[in-house]
Amino acid sequence: MKHLLYSIFLWLLISESGQSQIETEWLDTTTHKERTLGFFFTNRPLKRTDDGTTAFRNRWTRQTGNLYFSLYNFESDSIILKYRATKTCDKKVYPTEPVENNVFYTVYNNLRIDKGIKNFVFVIPGYGKTFEKQLNDFMFRLQKVYADSLRANTAIITFAWGDQAVSPFYYKGKRSANRAANDFSIFQHLLEDFMADSVFFANNPNDITISLMCTSMGNQLLKRYLIKREKQGIDLVPVYQKIAFIGSDAGNDSFKDGKGFHNLTQMSDSVFVYVNRKDWPLTMSQYLNMKLRMGRAGVTNLDELPPSVLVIDITDIISWEDLPALGHDYLLRNKEIKSASLKSSLKGEKLP
């Protein structure tokens, strides 16, 4: 009830002032058609560098109420700052109003029209990485892993969130995921606002596939986003064809009512939950949380899941190559997973 009254108060305040919930600004309007460039978005604050290049902070990012959409140049390892979306309402309130100057029209034109790319994969990575490490792991390495079969028709777009940290500060990571969920609401609303434009898609190809991949603590971020969205009474919108949970640090009861993922099929056509019982970081996590983790123990209410939610145990194909990351980095390391299970979910195919 307190959450509802708080949201109503803020809505009335914004309505009276006539101010939009999200203000947008183009920082660079140059058209880029090179395939060496990839989109990413981040809630990290900008920082000054000695050489004048664009960079983002690693620590003390908190929640900023800002999302920067940028291009990453894989060849020169450089960043082109393109667009900023700023939440003008309270940072904890999720936006619902139409957005002017939505960045996704430009993303669509750049990827679908100019480059012929039809598959968009958004990645919410785990916690504890520097900004540069997030881009390297979840853009450069991931693109390289799937280069042969995916690069020509798939764009992998990363949400570079969080603070740099190490495992002893696990609870700091959970707090950061909870705060970053509020900034993620900006991205999700921009995406939903764009996909709801029936007039636009009546005149443009409506053949894109949108997937969401959450790894490690990124699962906590999405879970907190969904719980808070439900408390604010905002219905889910079906914008994704596939959602994949990899190395999930969410509790194994997350598909039960009120636990975050119970209504996920209202947002996505299908959901993949990958389980690795050799994931040792998740063993440590379950002791800290006093609860089993979904990426290691699976889902408690398996019999209650709809057919569109697939729980896949990949323990038997985890190899010695995965041990440097204690079995937690298999998305980027394991050859069999690269060539089979995850590739199927990324490409929108059903597993055998």
C-alpha positions, 0 to 999 in steps of 0.5 A, spaced: 500 500 500 505 504 501 508 503 494 502 504 491 500 511 495 508 513 493 507 512 486 500 515 485 503 521 489 509 522 484 505 521 478 500 527 480 506 531 481 509 529 474 502 530 471 502 537 474 508 540 472 507 537 465 514 534 465 516 528 461 518 522 465 524 521 461 528 526 457 532 524 451 538 528 448 542 526 442 550 527 443 552 525 436 548 524 430 553 521 425 551 515 421 555 509 422 555 503 418 561 500 419 560 492 422 566 493 427 561 498 431 557 495 436 551 498 441 552 498 448 548 502 454 550 503 461 548 507 467 555 508 469 557 516 470 562 519 465 569 520 467 574 525 465 581 522 462 587 525 461 587 524 453 580 526 452 577 520 450 570 517 453 570 513 459 566 511 464 567 510 472 568 503 475 566 505 482 561 509 486 556 508 480 550 507 484 543 508 480 544 514 476 537 515 473 541 516 466 542 511 461 548 512 455 547 509 449 554 508 445 558 505 440 564 500 441 569 500 436 572 493 436 578 494 432 580 501 435 577 499 442 574 506 443 567 509 444 563 513 441 558 516 445 551 517 442 545 518 446 543 519 453 536 518 456 535 521 463 529 519 468 526 526 471 521 522 475 523 519 482 529 514 480 525 508 484 519 510 479 518 506 473 516 510 467 510 509 463 509 515 458 510 515 451 518 517 449 520 523 444 526 521 440 527 514 442 534 511 441 531 505 438 529 508 432 536 509 430 538 502 433 533 499 428 535 503 422 542 502 423 542 494 425 536 492 421 535 497 415 543 499 414 546 492 416 540 487 415 541 484 422 534 481 424 536 478 431 538 483 437 541 480 443 541 484 450 545 482 455 545 483 462 552 481 465 554 479 472 557 483 477 564 485 479 567 487 473 570 493 471 567 497 465 572 495 460 572 488 462 564 488 461 565 490 454 571 485 453 567 479 455 560 480 453 561 484 447 568 482 444 569 475 447 562 473 446 562 476 438 568 472 437 565 466 440 559 466 435 563 469 430 562 464 424 554 463 425 552 469 428 555 475 427 552 476 420 545 477 422 546 478 430 547 484 434 549 483 441 548 489 446 550 489 453 548 493 459 554 495 462 552 496 469 555 496 476 561 497 480 568 494 480 568 489 486 571 482 488 567 476 491 567 478 499 563 484 497 557 479 495 552 483 498 554 490 495 553 486 489 546 485 490 545 492 493 548 494 486 543 490 482 537 492 486 539 499 484 541 498 477 534 495 476 531 502 477 536 504 471 534 498 467 527 500 467 529 506 462 532 501 457 526 497 458 521 502 457 524 505 451 524 498 448 517 497 449 515 504 447 518 503 440 516 496 439 508 498 440 509 503 434 504 499 430 504 505 425 512 505 424 512 497 423 506 498 418 511 501 414 518 498 416 520 490 416 517 487 422 521 481 422 526 482 428 527 477 434 529 480 440 532 476 446 535 477 453 540 474 456 542 474 464 548 471 467 550 471 474 548 477 478 544 480 472 539 475 474 538 478 480 538 485 477 532 482 472 528 479 478 528 486 482 526 489 476 520 485 475 518 485 483 518 492 483 514 493 476 509 488 479 509 493 485 508 499 481 502 495 478 505 496 471 503 490 466 508 486 463 509 487 455 511 481 450 517 484 447 522 478 447 522 472 443 527 468 448 530 470 455 536 465 457 538 465 464 545 463 465 549 461 471 543 464 475 544 467 482 537 468 483 534 463 488 531 457 486 524 459 488 524 465 483 518 462 479 514 461 485 508 467 485 511 473 488 518 471 487 520 475 480 519 470 474 512 467 475 509 472 470 515 472 465 512 468 460 508 475 459 514 478 457 517 473 453 515 467 448 520 462 451 525 462 457 531 458 458 534 456 465 541 453 464 543 449 470 550 447 472 551 443 478 559 444 478 558 452 478 562 453 485 561 460 485 554 459 486 555 454 491 558 460 495 552 464 494 547 459 496 551 459 503 551 467 503 543 467 502 541 461 505 538 459 499 539 454 493 541 458 487 537 457 480 543 456 476 546 450 480 540 447 483 534 448 478 527 450 479 523 448 485 516 448 482 519 445 476 512 441 475 508 448 475 512 451 469 509 452 463 511 448 457 515 455 454 520 455 460 525 450 459 530 448 464 536 445 461 541 441 465 548 442 462 553 439 468 555 433 464 558 437 458 562 442 463 569 441 462 576 442 465 577 448 460 571 451 465 575 450 471 579 457 471 572 460 472 570 455 477 565 453 472 561 459 472 564 462 466 562 457 461 558 461 456 565 464 454 569 458 455 565 451 454 566 449 446 560 444 446 555 449 449 558 454 444 556 450 439 550 447 441 545 449 447 546 457 448 547 458 440 540 454 439 537 459 444 541 465 441 538 464 434 531 462 437 531 455 435 528 449 439 533 444 443 532 437 440 
